[in-house]
Amino acid sequence: MDNILLLDTSVGSLNKGDEIIMKCVRHQLMDITERANVFTVPTHLSPFSSFQVARNSFRVQFYNNAKYKFVGGSNLLTMDMLTHFPQWNINIFNYRPLKGSVLLGVGAGKGEKMNGYTKMLYRKVLSHEYIHSVRDERTKNYVTDLGLKALNTGCPTMWALTPEHCRSIPTTKADAVVFTLTDYSKNKTSDQLLIDILKRSYRDVHFWVQGADDYAYFHTLTNIEGIHIIPPTVEAYEAVLHTNVDFVGTRLHAGIFAMRHGKRVIIISIDERARGISETHNLNTIERADLDQLESKIHSKFVTDVKLDLDVVSTWLNQFR
């Protein structure tokens, strides 16, 4: 029986969006993993100490010899792996058991140019044999510039958004809405405007607490009376998505997860993630700076038409079948 490592971006994460990503990653890998031993290794937390690797213990050898090592999505790549807390918490002293890792819908964080140490480390840890799956063209360029092969498959959270599925999504507004805020990208003026517009436009308004400080930030805003708070679990969020709601908010993967549940979605773009994915895959987004257009967008009729090349997704998956 094959041994497979799943590098899990949700362990130690402060963002429930990583749980959404990993839920979808596991689903998309089922054909590959169903007859294998799957072992989970964290990415946000350091998986090994340098001492463990130097000793080359049985556990280290076991991980080193796994048939496949999949890195599950998220905004994992950085321009500087010397930062105090990289999203993928590896270094030159402890990476060896993860050598040959394959990216699965991974994106790159802010920045334009990788430093030399970062390039060297990625070239050592990432597979030179398999094609990597990345979520947008910008990340694809970073990976191919490392001398590696990559396909823009979009995020695995999107792979279920087939043309047939998109046609089933309503084109007109629901009576209720679920929204999100982003604790690490606060903008009180814009976020207050968002709340005011949603309360004018919908009969019922729900707020999902996705990030560690979202709840505290929400309570610094006004006009929040009567808004229903959804606890910070994916299960609680999914329960609301089984009702008749729209999604409007700043959290990319909360929006994509809502689309997977057949909901009409407007994602408010606040960083390179939503912009990069939308440029290639045609999500319904609106820039935070353009929120004066949100109310008319909510009340308009629009279709969901995600542009996803499923042949590219199949090409990536077929490497391992």
Residue pairs with C-beta under 8 A, 6 or more apart in sequence:
1 35
1 36
1 37
2 35
2 36
2 37
2 67
2 68
3 36
3 37
3 39
3 62
3 65
3 66
3 67
4 32
4 33
4 36
4 37
4 38
4 39
4 66
4 67
4 68
4 69
4 70
5 38
5 39
5 40
5 41
5 63
5 66
5 68
5 69
5 70
5 98
5 101
6 25
6 26
6 29
6 33
6 38
6 39
6 40
6 41
6 70
6 72
7 41
7 42
7 43
7 47
7 69
7 70
7 71
7 72
7 88
7 98
7 101
8 22
8 40
8 41
8 42
8 43
8 72
9 18
9 21
9 22
9 43
9 44
9 71
9 72
9 73
9 74
9 76
9 87
10 18
10 19
10 21
10 22
10 72
11 40
11 42
11 43
11 44
11 45
12 42
12 44
12 45
13 19
13 44
14 211
14 212
15 210
15 211
15 212
16 210
16 211
16 232
16 233
16 234
16 237
17 210
17 251
17 252
17 253
17 254
18 73
18 74
19 234
20 157
20 234
20 253
20 254
20 256
20 257
21 72
21 73
21 74
21 105
21 155
21 156
21 157
21 253
22 72
22 73
23 234
24 73
24 155
24 156
24 157
24 159
24 160
24 260
25 70
25 72
25 73
25 104
25 105
25 156
26 33
28 104
28 156
28 159
28 317
29 70
29 104
31 317
31 321
32 68
32 317
32 320
32 321
36 67
39 63
39 66
41 47
41 63
41 98
42 89
43 71
43 72
43 74
43 76
43 87
43 88
43 89
44 87
44 89
45 89
46 89
46 90
46 94
47 89
47 90
47 94
47 97
47 98
48 60
48 94
48 97
49 94
50 91
50 93
50 94
52 59
52 60
52 94
53 60
53 93
53 94
53 96
53 97
60 96
60 97
63 69
63 97
63 98
64 96
64 97
64 99
68 102
68 320
69 98
69 100
69 101
69 102
69 127
70 101
70 102
70 104
71 88
71 101
71 102
71 103
71 104
71 106
72 104
72 105
72 156
73 104
73 105
73 106
73 107
73 135
73 155
73 156
73 157
74 87
74 106
74 107
75 87
75 107
75 108
75 109
75 273
76 87
76 88
76 103
76 106
76 107
76 108
77 87
77 88
77 106
77 107
77 108
77 109
77 122
77 139
77 142
77 143
78 86
78 87
78 88
78 108
78 109
78 111
78 118
79 108
79 109
79 110
79 111
79 112
79 113
79 114
79 115
79 118
80 86
80 111
80 114
80 115
80 118
81 88
81 90
81 91
81 115
81 117
81 118
81 121
81 122
82 115
82 117
82 118
87 109
90 98
90 121
90 125
91 121
92 117
92 120
92 121
92 124
95 121
95 124
95 125
98 125
99 124
99 125
100 126
100 127
100 129
101 125
101 126
101 127
102 126
102 127
102 130
102 132
102 133
103 126
103 132
103 133
103 134
103 143
103 150
104 133
104 156
105 133
105 134
105 135
105 153
105 154
105 155
105 156
105 157
106 132
106 133
106 134
106 135
106 139
107 134
107 135
107 136
107 139
107 155
107 273
107 276
108 138
108 139
108 142
109 272
110 271
110 272
114 122
114 142
114 145
119 146
122 146
123 146
123 147
123 148
126 132
126 143
126 146
126 148
127 148
128 147
128 148
130 149
130 319
130 320
131 149
131 150
131 151
131 315
131 316
131 319
132 143
132 148
132 149
132 150
132 151
133 150
133 151
133 153
133 156
133 313
133 316
134 140
134 143
134 150
134 151
134 152
134 153
135 152
135 153
135 154
135 155
135 276
135 277
136 152
136 154
136 276
136 277
136 279
136 280
137 152
137 276
137 279
137 280
138 272
138 276
139 150
139 152
139 276
140 150
140 151
140 152
143 149
143 150
144 150
151 312
151 315
151 316
152 280
152 312
153 159
153 309
153 312
153 313
153 316
154 277
154 280
154 281
154 308
154 313
155 253
155 256
155 277
157 253
157 256
157 257
157 260
158 256
158 277
158 281
158 306
158 308
159 308
159 310
159 313
160 260
161 256
161 259
161 260
161 304
161 306
161 308
162 308
162 310
163 305
165 260
165 262
166 259
166 303
166 304
166 305
166 306
168 262
169 259
169 262
169 263
169 264
169 265
169 303
169 304
170 262
170 263
170 264
171 264
171 301
171 302
171 303
171 304
172 264
172 301
173 201
173 202
173 246
173 264
173 298
173 299
174 202
174 244
174 245
174 246
174 263
174 264
175 202
175 203
175 204
175 244
176 202
176 203
176 204
176 205
176 206
176 243
176 244
176 245
176 246
177 198
177 201
177 202
177 204
177 205
177 206
177 245
177 246
177 247
177 248
178 206
178 207
178 208
178 230
178 237
178 240
178 241
178 245
178 246
178 247
178 248
178 249
178 258
179 194
179 195
179 198
179 205
179 206
179 207
179 208
179 247
179 248
179 249
180 207
180 208
180 210
180 214
180 249
180 250
180 251
180 254
180 255
181 191
181 194
181 207
181 211
181 214
181 217
181 218
181 249
181 250
181 251
182 211
182 214
182 250
182 251
182 270
183 211
183 212
183 213
183 214
183 216
183 217
184 211
184 213
185 250
185 270
185 271
186 217
187 270
187 288
188 220
188 221
190 288
190 289
190 291
191 217
191 221
191 250
192 221
192 222
192 223
193 291
193 292
193 294
194 248
194 249
194 250
194 268
194 291
194 294
195 205
195 221
195 222
195 223
195 224
195 227
196 223
197 291
197 294
197 295
197 298
198 205
198 248
199 205
199 223
199 226
199 227
200 295
201 295
201 298
201 299
202 246
204 228
204 245
205 226
205 227
205 228
206 227
206 228
206 229
206 230
206 240
206 245
207 218
207 224
207 227
207 228
207 229
207 230
208 230
208 232
208 236
208 237
208 240
208 249
208 251
208 254
209 215
209 218
209 229
209 230
209 231
209 232
210 232
210 237
210 251
210 254
211 251
214 232
215 229
215 232
218 224
218 229
230 236
230 237
230 240
234 257
237 254
237 257
238 257
238 261
241 257
241 258
241 261
241 263
242 261
245 258
245 263
246 263
246 264
246 265
246 266
246 298
247 254
247 255
247 258
247 259
247 263
247 264
247 265
247 266
248 265
248 266
248 268
248 294
248 298
249 255
249 267
249 268
250 267
250 268
250 270
250 288
251 267
252 267
252 273
252 274
252 277
255 265
255 266
255 267
255 283
256 265
256 283
258 265
259 265
259 304
259 306
264 304
265 283
265 284
265 304
266 284
266 285
266 286
266 294
266 297
266 298
267 274
267 278
267 283
267 284
267 285
267 286
268 274
268 285
268 286
268 287
268 288
268 291
268 294
269 275
269 278
269 285
269 286
269 287
269 288
270 288
274 283
274 285
275 285
277 283
278 285
280 307
281 306
281 307
281 308
282 305
282 306
282 307
283 306
284 302
284 304
286 293
286 294
286 297
